[in-house]
Amino acid sequence: MDFSVDESPAAKALGPLFKLTEVHLWDDGSSEEAESSHVQESTTGYGTTSGKGKGSGRINQRRPAEIADYMPDSTRGSEEEESRSPASVLNNSETLDQSDTLKNEIVAEIGCLPGASALSNEHEHDGEALKLEYKDHLGVPVEIPSSISKYWLQRYLLFSRFDNGIKMDEEGWFSVTPEILAKHHAERCGRGSVVDLFTGVGGNAIQFAQWSRHVIAIDIDPIKIDYARHNAALYGVGERIDFIKGDSFSLAPKLKADVVFCSPPWGGPGYSKVTKFDINTMLKPRDGKSLFDAGRRIAPKIVMFLPKNVDINQLAELSLSALPPWYLEVEKNYLNGILKTVTAYFCDPSSSL
Ligand code: ADP
């Protein structure tokens, strides 16, 4: 995503209130030792360029081709990714031969196939047949539906404690934020109170709870709330989150917090097929402006987690729609060197944050 503020009249109009940043996250995708992951940030303010390194260099160098390299763009369903996902290859017996090279590359890079330790013996990666069968934390065999097999191979990237008994429904697999990115969001959102408007199975809420004073996690789907509550307990943070089953837009006027976090539905895999993701027509269940206005009722700081091809001019227009205009930081999120998503941070200039 190349971007120049000159292409965006709204970003230009925001002037010094607008900035474009990047965060580069690396993860070994296998355990909580993601602590070794390194965060590097750079900032391009309007009209200027400057670096603001948060660390001194990449720590985890041992896996140049890591699991996230195979993640679907933005971690959500994308057909274009099918061709390079190890899961999609492994899942298709007709292409097993063609997959050998890729499979061997993965094994050479990371010592095993993602998740191999959790596979039952008969399915270990011995160069023979590979089937996605899994025994859960109670030892009960679980069949992995083909639709989620590629996400399942990345399960430790999504939840480092996956083997403790994490619960996901099919939609949850497509939409959960990778843990290292959720951690980054939590750090960025600070120590105060956070409302998570579309909590899903809890990937972000769990990280907020480890970082902030109080978390309110909302989802309209009761199953998601059940799973999020269960998953939060596995991380020992269940007590620090108030879970609410309900419509975020209806609840917004009744809520107050320091920060509101929104990872709204992107409207299905179609988002990746357009040059620019239009927040006025493609976000669900309501458009970007409705989301921004709902967020403003809750907090002076709004964080939106969006596709990498989001129209930055439209984000800047949201900032301009407030009087006075809000600060906007558009942060490009790279996982293992690949641009995956964008996080937009809006802030009321009259707040003390
Ligand atoms: P995506 O796959 O693009 O992330 P989803 O359709 O999975 O999007 O939606 C993300 C989450 O938002 C889901 O858990 C869904 O139940 C929840 N959600 C959708 N609409 C609302 C709403 N109005 N209020 C609260 N949660 C909602």
Residues whose N, C-alpha, C, O or C-beta is under 5 A from the ligand:
A	BS01	ADP	E171 F174 S175 L197 F198 G200 I218 D219 I220 D221 K224 G246 D247 S248 F249 S263 P264 P265 W266 G267 G268 P285
